[in-house]
Amino acid sequence: MIKTTCKFYVDRDGAGRIYVPKSLTQKLSFSNGEQLKITLGDDGRLIIEKL
């Protein structure tokens, strides 16, 4: 498991952005603008899956 700190922003319309450190994005298979499914677990963890 890889742990890091990301920045999460939500605007007035409810749209959000997650800024992930470059060191982590190099290890992910996500590309810019790709849609993701984000699940908030009961323990407060975010689970991010590619759609």
Summary of the structure (lengths in Angstrom):
residues: 51
radius of gyration: 11.7
end to end distance: 20.6
largest distance: 32.9
contacts: 75
relative contact order: 0.20
helix: 8%
strand: 35%
